[in-house]
Amino acid sequence: MPEKAERFLSDAPAHLAQYSLTDNEAKMITDLDVRGLADIDVSQMLLMMTWNVMVGEEKIGEYLERMGANGTPPP
């Protein structure tokens, strides 16, 4: 796993503090709210690649559910 991903997973608030983020943006990142991030124009390709690093390719179904790709709105 890349070093930044490991730092994020070990202490997300400390890692995110080094970036200029709103509280809402930081929460969406911490919560892995991929739909919310996509809605504020974060690249969906970047989100999917990040998901694969952070959560794992084997959980791509959950990513698709969160994105609402299964035809139902995300939670």
Residue pairs with C-beta under 8 A, 6 or more apart in sequence:
1 9
1 53
2 53
4 15
5 53
5 54
7 14
7 15
8 15
8 16
8 54
9 54
12 29
12 30
13 26
13 30
16 26
16 29
16 30
21 29
25 40
27 33
28 36
28 37
28 40
29 37
32 51
32 54
32 55
32 66
33 66
34 47
34 48
34 51
34 63
34 66
34 67
35 66
35 67
35 68
35 74
37 47
38 44
38 47
38 67
44 67
48 60
48 63
51 59
51 60
51 63
52 60
55 62
55 63
64 70
65 74
66 74
66 75
67 74
68 74
